[in-house]
Amino acid sequence: MLTLELERRKRGLTQKQLGEKVGIGPAEISRMENGMSKPFPAYIERLSKFFNIPGDELFKEVE
């Protein structure tokens, strides 16, 4: 699991809800969480600001 998914779940958000808050489609959130899509720099920036976590940390594996 990536930090992105962990932080989303900690906040009790669905992929759709997160997407609505940061302007990214839920399918793209899913692809990023599953490592199937390299996120655009603008997406990394939006997610980083939302979670207040450096962008490179959001895409690291956690237990």
C-alpha positions in Angstrom: 0.0 0.0 0.0 1.3 3.5 -0.8 1.2 6.4 1.6 -1.3 8.0 -0.6 -3.9 5.2 0.0 -3.1 5.1 3.7 -3.6 8.8 4.2 -6.8 8.7 2.2 -8.1 5.9 4.3 -7.1 7.6 7.6 -9.3 10.5 6.6 -12.2 8.2 5.8 -12.3 9.3 2.2 -13.3 7.3 -0.8 -11.3 7.7 -4.0 -14.2 9.6 -5.4 -14.4 12.0 -2.4 -10.6 12.6 -2.6 -10.8 13.2 -6.3 -13.5 15.8 -5.9 -11.5 17.6 -3.2 -8.3 17.8 -5.4 -9.7 17.8 -8.9 -8.6 14.4 -10.0 -10.9 11.7 -11.3 -11.5 8.7 -9.1 -10.2 6.3 -11.7 -6.9 8.2 -11.8 -6.7 8.1 -8.0 -7.2 4.3 -8.2 -4.4 3.9 -10.9 -2.0 6.0 -8.8 -2.7 4.0 -5.6 -2.2 0.7 -7.5 1.0 1.9 -9.1 -0.5 1.6 -12.6 -0.1 5.2 -13.5 2.7 7.7 -13.0 1.0 10.8 -11.7 1.3 14.2 -13.5 3.4 16.7 -11.5 0.3 18.8 -11.0 -1.5 15.9 -9.4 1.4 15.3 -7.1 1.3 18.9 -6.1 -2.4 18.9 -5.4 -2.2 15.7 -3.3 0.8 17.0 -1.5 -0.9 20.2 -0.5 -4.1 18.4 0.5 -2.3 15.9 2.7 0.5 18.3 3.8 3.0 15.6 2.9 5.9 15.9 0.5 5.0 14.5 -2.9 7.7 11.9 -3.0 6.5 10.5 0.4 3.0 10.0 -1.0 4.2 7.3 -3.4 6.3 5.2 -1.1 5.3 1.8 0.1 4.1 1.4 3.7 3.1 -1.6 5.6 
